[in-house]
Amino acid sequence: MVLALVAGAAVRLTRPVPSPTAVLALPATVVAPGTTPAFPWPSTGQGAVFVPAFGLAGTSGPETPVPIASLTKMMTAYLVLQAHPLQPGAQGPTVTLTASDEAEANADQQAGNAFVPVQAGEQLTERQLLEGLLLPSADNLADVLATWVAGSTGAFVGSMNAMAVSLGLGHTHYADASGLDPRSVSTASDQLRLAAAAMTIPVFAAIVDQTSTTLPVAGTVANVVHSIGVDGIVGVKSGFTDAAKGCLVLAATRTVGGHPVLVFAAVTGQGGADPLAAAAAATQSLIDMEGSALEPVSLAGARTVVAKERTPWGASVPMVAARGSVVAVTWSGAVLRLRLRPSAGGGGTAGTGARSRTATLVVSDGGEVLAVRVTATKPVPGPSLLWRLLHG
């Protein structure tokens, strides 16, 4: 019997002990100061706002794919720069234009489409082609770029749709490289996500922030987004066709908590006597509200205990944010919900001198706003001999 008891005790003492559990030490709900913003959504068409840095987004309501006109050219430029990346300040390869390119430009002019005059034999660099595509919104240069990159516009459009899938643009489908085809459709939200991805490319961001450029044959051509350089506006693209009406995506820099933040807004389907002016007014109003409604919310200081590692035997170790203070940015009046997400894998076993597993503090206001890694401040003490004998 004694041997059996000794053997049983030995088994209990050698069994692995349970892992510590991370428990939130902050309030589970925090309300951002201020009043919840009432976004000035357009009365017709679609509207959306997006702050990529903080995962904040909003829409005017349920969205369905609609024609987007020259907003299509954002994807055209994005795909060109994926195929032929440009360093800031570089001009890139040179493309020699053909008689067919000249004929297409003339046809666009006669049809009243956006175009840039070109001549057979004219040489334009990749940078110049992108400037002509994005600033005066030349439909003819969209086809030039598509053929240069993929060999044909059809092959290029196939790549556009594949890229849309890759970027998670679930309501977007392209039928051409310019947006003249009303079957090129998307939503305001999808276009904001595309614009945000494109603006991470320095050359794209630099081009759409220009008010004009000069091309060999066309001369000086202006950016059709007239608000560039005004009130922090740094891009990005407008569009109009009879089917799409006025469409506009804007990006602007706003200061939040002493730091510059890039905010985006978009509208589609704006009508009236001047659809592009209506789109500009609606988008500017959304940008203004968006910037003023952003609120930094301090959730924890550099030494604040964010969570605790607790064990079944009563040990408790404080956990703090690995990067110091925790500040979430959200809309004024938003309800922030805090929770802990266990980290995959883990650290050492309690009582071995190694730290216990880390965890992630997740802050959300409907979508995930912030994710911060938290770590234990010291090793977790192991259980006592008596606890192991009683609970092993």
C-alpha positions as CSV (number, residue, x, y, z in Angstrom):
1,M,0.0,0.0,0.0
2,V,2.8,2.3,0.9
3,L,4.5,1.6,-2.4
4,A,1.2,2.3,-4.2
5,L,0.8,5.6,-2.4
6,V,4.4,6.6,-3.3
7,A,3.9,5.6,-6.9
8,G,0.7,7.6,-7.1
9,A,2.3,10.7,-5.5
10,A,5.2,10.4,-8.0
11,V,2.8,10.4,-10.9
12,R,1.0,13.4,-9.6
13,L,4.2,15.3,-9.0
14,T,5.5,14.6,-12.5
15,R,2.3,15.4,-14.4
16,P,2.4,18.7,-16.4
17,V,0.5,21.4,-14.7
18,P,-2.2,23.4,-16.4
19,S,-1.1,26.5,-18.5
20,P,-1.9,29.9,-17.1
21,T,-4.9,31.8,-18.4
22,A,-4.8,35.4,-19.5
23,V,-7.6,37.5,-18.0
24,L,-8.4,41.1,-19.1
25,A,-7.6,43.7,-16.3
26,L,-9.1,46.7,-18.3
27,P,-12.8,47.5,-18.6
28,A,-14.4,45.3,-21.3
29,T,-16.2,48.4,-22.7
30,V,-14.9,52.0,-23.2
31,V,-16.9,54.8,-24.8
32,A,-14.9,57.4,-26.8
33,P,-15.5,61.0,-25.8
34,G,-17.8,63.2,-27.9
35,T,-20.9,62.7,-29.9
36,T,-21.3,60.0,-32.5
37,P,-20.8,61.6,-36.0
38,A,-23.8,62.0,-38.3
39,F,-22.0,61.6,-41.6
40,P,-23.5,63.8,-44.4
41,W,-24.2,60.9,-46.7
42,P,-25.3,61.9,-50.2
43,S,-29.1,61.7,-50.8
44,T,-28.5,59.7,-54.0
45,G,-25.9,57.2,-55.1
46,Q,-23.4,55.7,-52.6
47,G,-21.0,57.1,-50.0
48,A,-18.3,55.6,-47.9
49,V,-15.4,56.6,-45.6
50,F,-12.3,54.7,-44.7
51,V,-9.4,55.2,-42.3
52,P,-7.0,52.3,-43.2
53,A,-4.5,53.0,-40.3
54,F,-7.2,52.3,-37.7
55,G,-9.5,49.9,-39.6
56,L,-12.4,52.4,-39.5
57,A,-15.0,52.3,-42.2
58,G,-18.5,53.4,-42.8
59,T,-21.1,53.4,-45.7
60,S,-24.3,55.2,-46.5
61,G,-26.1,51.9,-46.5
62,P,-26.3,48.6,-48.4
63,E,-24.2,48.7,-51.5
64,T,-24.7,47.1,-54.9
65,P,-22.2,47.3,-57.8
66,V,-22.7,50.3,-60.0
67,P,-20.8,51.8,-63.0
68,I,-17.7,53.6,-61.8
69,A,-16.5,55.4,-65.0
70,S,-12.8,56.5,-64.7
71,L,-12.4,55.3,-61.1
72,T,-11.6,52.1,-63.1
73,K,-8.2,53.8,-63.9
74,M,-7.0,53.4,-60.4
75,M,-6.9,49.6,-60.9
76,T,-5.3,50.1,-64.3
77,A,-2.5,52.2,-62.7
78,Y,-2.2,49.8,-59.8
79,L,-1.8,46.8,-62.0
80,V,0.7,48.6,-64.2
81,L,2.8,49.4,-61.2
82,Q,2.6,45.8,-60.0
83,A,3.9,44.6,-63.4
84,H,6.5,47.4,-63.8
85,P,7.4,48.9,-60.4
86,L,8.8,52.4,-60.4
87,Q,11.1,53.9,-57.9
88,P,10.3,57.4,-56.7
89,G,11.6,59.9,-59.3
90,A,12.2,57.3,-61.9
91,Q,10.6,57.5,-65.4
92,G,10.7,53.8,-66.2
93,P,10.7,52.1,-69.6
94,T,9.8,54.1,-72.8
95,V,6.8,53.1,-74.9
96,T,6.7,54.2,-78.6
97,L,3.1,55.1,-79.7
98,T,1.7,53.8,-83.0
99,A,-0.6,55.0,-85.7
100,S,-3.3,52.9,-84.1
101,D,-2.7,54.8,-80.8
102,E,-3.0,58.1,-82.6
103,A,-6.2,57.0,-84.3
104,E,-7.7,56.0,-81.0
105,A,-6.9,59.3,-79.5
106,N,-8.6,61.1,-82.4
107,A,-11.7,58.8,-82.1
108,D,-11.9,59.6,-78.4
109,Q,-11.8,63.3,-79.1
110,Q,-14.6,63.1,-81.7
111,A,-16.7,61.0,-79.2
112,G,-16.2,63.6,-76.5
113,N,-14.3,61.1,-74.3
114,A,-11.4,62.1,-72.0
115,F,-8.2,61.8,-74.0
116,V,-4.6,63.0,-74.4
117,P,-3.4,63.9,-77.9
118,V,-0.6,61.6,-79.1
119,Q,1.3,61.1,-82.4
120,A,2.6,58.0,-84.1
121,G,6.3,57.6,-83.1
122,E,5.9,59.7,-79.9
123,Q,7.8,58.2,-77.0
124,L,6.3,58.3,-73.5
125,T,7.8,56.9,-70.4
126,E,5.8,54.7,-68.0
127,R,5.7,57.6,-65.6
128,Q,4.3,60.0,-68.3
129,L,1.7,57.4,-69.4
130,L,0.5,57.0,-65.8
131,E,0.4,60.8,-65.4
132,G,-1.7,61.1,-68.5
133,L,-3.9,58.3,-67.3
134,L,-4.5,59.6,-63.8
135,L,-4.4,63.4,-64.1
136,P,-6.4,64.3,-67.3
137,S,-7.9,60.8,-67.1
138,A,-7.1,59.9,-70.7
139,D,-9.1,56.9,-71.9
140,N,-6.8,56.3,-74.8
141,L,-3.7,55.9,-72.5
142,A,-5.6,53.3,-70.5
143,D,-5.6,51.1,-73.6
144,V,-2.0,51.9,-74.4
145,L,-0.9,50.8,-70.9
146,A,-3.1,47.7,-71.0
147,T,-1.6,46.6,-74.3
148,W,1.9,47.4,-73.2
149,V,1.6,45.3,-70.0
150,A,-0.5,42.3,-71.1
151,G,-0.3,42.3,-75.0
152,S,-4.0,43.0,-75.3
153,T,-6.8,44.9,-73.4
154,G,-8.7,41.6,-73.0
155,A,-5.8,39.9,-71.2
156,F,-5.2,43.0,-69.1
157,V,-8.9,43.2,-68.0
158,G,-8.6,39.5,-67.0
159,S,-5.7,40.5,-64.7
160,M,-7.7,43.4,-63.3
161,N,-10.4,41.1,-62.2
162,A,-7.9,38.6,-60.7
163,M,-6.3,41.5,-58.8
164,A,-9.8,42.6,-57.6
165,V,-10.3,39.2,-56.1
166,S,-6.8,39.2,-54.6
167,L,-7.5,42.6,-52.9
168,G,-10.9,41.3,-51.5
169,L,-13.0,43.7,-53.7
170,G,-16.0,41.4,-53.7
171,H,-18.4,43.8,-55.5
172,T,-16.0,44.8,-58.3
173,H,-15.9,43.6,-61.9
174,Y,-14.0,45.2,-64.8
175,A,-15.0,45.1,-68.4
176,D,-12.4,47.5,-69.8
177,A,-9.3,49.5,-68.7
178,S,-10.8,53.0,-68.9
179,G,-14.2,52.7,-67.4
180,L,-16.1,53.8,-70.5
181,D,-17.8,50.5,-70.5
182,P,-20.8,50.6,-68.0
183,R,-20.1,47.0,-67.2
184,S,-17.1,48.1,-65.2
185,V,-18.8,48.2,-61.8
186,S,-17.9,48.4,-58.1
187,T,-19.0,50.0,-54.9
188,A,-17.9,53.1,-53.0
189,S,-16.4,50.9,-50.3
190,D,-14.5,48.7,-52.7
191,Q,-13.0,51.7,-54.4
192,L,-11.8,53.1,-51.1
193,R,-10.0,49.9,-50.3
194,L,-8.4,49.9,-53.8
195,A,-7.4,53.6,-53.4
196,A,-5.9,52.8,-50.0
197,A,-3.8,50.0,-51.5
198,A,-2.7,52.2,-54.4
199,M,-1.7,55.0,-52.2
200,T,0.8,52.8,-50.4
201,I,2.8,52.9,-53.7
202,P,4.9,56.1,-53.5
203,V,4.9,56.7,-57.3
204,F,1.1,56.4,-57.4
205,A,0.7,58.7,-54.4
206,A,3.1,61.2,-55.9
207,I,1.3,61.3,-59.3
208,V,-2.3,61.8,-58.0
209,D,-1.0,64.6,-55.7
210,Q,0.1,66.6,-58.8
211,T,-2.1,69.5,-60.1
212,S,-0.7,69.1,-63.6
213,T,2.0,67.6,-65.8
214,T,3.6,68.2,-69.1
215,L,3.7,65.6,-71.9
216,P,5.7,65.9,-75.2
217,V,2.8,66.3,-77.7
218,A,-0.1,67.2,-75.4
219,G,1.8,69.9,-73.5
220,T,0.6,70.8,-70.0
221,V,-2.4,68.9,-68.9
222,A,-4.3,69.5,-65.6
223,N,-5.5,67.1,-63.0
224,V,-9.3,66.8,-63.3
225,V,-9.5,66.5,-59.5
226,H,-9.5,70.2,-58.8
227,S,-9.2,70.0,-55.0
228,I,-5.7,68.6,-55.0
229,G,-3.5,70.6,-52.7
230,V,-6.5,72.3,-50.9
231,D,-7.3,71.5,-47.3
232,G,-5.0,68.6,-47.1
233,I,-6.4,66.8,-50.2
234,V,-3.7,64.6,-51.7
235,G,-5.6,62.5,-54.3
236,V,-7.0,60.5,-55.9
237,K,-9.5,60.1,-58.8
238,S,-12.7,61.2,-60.3
239,G,-15.0,59.8,-63.0
240,F,-18.0,60.6,-65.1
241,T,-20.1,58.9,-67.7
242,D,-23.8,59.1,-68.4
243,A,-24.2,55.6,-66.9
244,A,-22.1,56.3,-63.8
245,K,-22.8,60.0,-63.3
246,G,-20.4,61.8,-60.9
247,C,-17.9,59.6,-59.0
248,L,-15.0,60.7,-56.8
249,V,-12.5,59.2,-54.4
250,L,-10.6,61.6,-52.3
251,A,-7.7,61.1,-49.8
252,A,-6.7,63.8,-47.3
253,T,-4.2,64.2,-44.5
254,R,-5.7,65.0,-41.1
255,T,-4.0,65.4,-37.7
256,V,-5.2,63.1,-35.0
257,G,-3.5,63.1,-31.6
258,G,-0.7,65.1,-33.0
259,H,0.0,62.7,-35.8
260,P,-0.8,62.8,-39.6
261,V,-3.5,60.3,-40.6
262,L,-4.6,59.5,-44.2
263,V,-8.4,59.5,-44.5
264,F,-10.5,58.5,-47.5
265,A,-14.0,59.2,-48.8
266,A,-15.9,58.2,-51.9
267,V,-19.2,58.8,-53.6
268,T,-20.7,57.3,-56.8
269,G,-23.8,58.1,-58.8
270,Q,-24.0,61.9,-58.2
271,G,-26.3,63.8,-60.6
272,G,-27.6,67.3,-61.1
273,A,-26.5,70.0,-63.5
274,D,-22.8,69.4,-62.7
275,P,-22.4,65.8,-61.5
276,L,-18.6,66.1,-60.9
277,A,-19.2,69.3,-58.8
278,A,-21.9,67.5,-56.9
279,A,-19.5,64.6,-56.3
280,A,-16.7,67.0,-55.1
281,A,-19.0,68.7,-52.6
282,A,-20.4,65.4,-51.2
283,T,-16.9,63.9,-50.9
284,Q,-15.4,67.0,-49.3
285,S,-18.2,67.0,-46.7
286,L,-17.5,63.4,-45.8
287,I,-13.8,64.0,-45.5
288,D,-14.4,67.0,-43.3
289,M,-16.7,65.1,-41.0
290,E,-14.4,62.1,-41.0
291,G,-11.4,64.1,-39.9
292,S,-13.1,66.0,-37.2
293,A,-14.8,62.8,-35.8
294,L,-11.6,60.9,-35.2
295,E,-10.9,60.6,-31.5
296,P,-7.7,59.1,-29.9
297,V,-8.7,57.1,-26.8
298,S,-6.1,56.2,-24.2
299,L,-6.7,52.7,-22.9
300,A,-3.6,52.0,-21.0
301,G,-0.3,53.8,-20.0
302,A,3.1,52.3,-20.5
303,R,3.1,50.6,-17.1
304,T,-0.7,49.9,-16.9
305,V,-1.6,46.3,-16.1
306,V,-3.6,45.3,-19.2
307,A,-4.2,41.7,-18.2
308,K,-3.2,39.1,-15.7
309,E,-1.9,35.5,-16.1
310,R,-3.8,33.4,-13.6
311,T,-3.3,29.8,-12.6
312,P,-5.5,27.2,-11.0
313,W,-3.2,27.2,-7.9
314,G,-3.8,31.0,-7.3
315,A,-0.7,32.5,-8.8
316,S,-1.1,35.8,-10.7
317,V,1.3,37.7,-12.8
318,P,0.7,41.2,-14.4
319,M,0.8,41.6,-18.1
320,V,1.5,44.8,-19.9
321,A,1.5,46.0,-23.5
322,A,4.7,45.1,-25.3
323,R,4.9,48.5,-27.1
324,G,4.1,50.6,-24.0
325,S,0.9,52.8,-24.0
326,V,-2.2,51.7,-25.8
327,V,-4.1,54.3,-27.7
328,A,-7.0,53.5,-30.0
329,V,-8.4,55.9,-32.6
330,T,-12.1,55.7,-33.4
331,W,-15.1,57.8,-34.1
332,S,-16.3,60.2,-31.4
333,G,-18.9,58.5,-29.2
334,A,-18.1,55.0,-30.5
335,V,-18.3,52.0,-28.1
336,L,-15.0,50.2,-27.9
337,R,-15.0,46.5,-26.8
338,L,-11.9,45.0,-25.4
339,R,-11.1,41.3,-25.3
340,L,-8.0,39.0,-25.1
341,R,-7.1,36.7,-27.9
342,P,-4.7,33.8,-26.8
343,S,-1.5,33.8,-28.9
344,A,-0.8,30.8,-31.0
345,G,1.8,28.5,-29.6
346,G,3.2,29.6,-26.3
347,G,6.1,30.2,-24.0
348,G,7.5,28.2,-21.2
349,T,5.8,26.2,-18.5
350,A,4.9,27.8,-15.2
351,G,7.6,27.4,-12.6
352,T,10.4,26.7,-15.1
353,G,11.8,30.2,-15.1
354,A,10.4,31.0,-18.5
355,R,7.6,33.5,-19.1
356,S,4.1,32.2,-19.7
357,R,2.3,32.7,-23.0
358,T,1.6,36.1,-24.4
359,A,-1.8,37.3,-25.5
360,T,-3.3,39.9,-27.8
361,L,-5.5,42.8,-26.7
362,V,-8.1,43.2,-29.4
363,V,-10.1,46.5,-29.5
364,S,-13.1,46.7,-31.8
365,D,-16.0,49.0,-32.5
366,G,-17.8,46.5,-34.8
367,G,-14.6,46.0,-36.8
368,E,-11.2,45.4,-35.4
369,V,-9.6,48.8,-34.6
370,L,-6.4,47.7,-32.8
371,A,-4.5,44.6,-31.8
372,V,-1.7,44.9,-29.3
373,R,0.5,42.1,-27.9
374,V,0.7,41.9,-24.2
375,T,3.3,40.0,-22.2
376,A,3.9,38.8,-18.6
377,T,6.2,41.0,-16.5
378,K,7.8,38.0,-14.8
379,P,7.8,34.2,-14.8
380,V,4.7,32.5,-13.5
381,P,5.4,30.7,-10.2
382,G,4.8,27.0,-10.2
383,P,2.3,25.3,-7.8
384,S,3.3,24.1,-4.4
385,L,4.1,20.5,-3.6
386,L,0.8,20.2,-1.7
387,W,-1.3,21.6,-4.6
388,R,0.4,19.1,-7.0
389,L,-0.3,16.2,-4.7
390,L,-3.9,17.2,-4.3
391,H,-4.7,18.3,-7.9
392,G,-2.1,16.5,-10.0
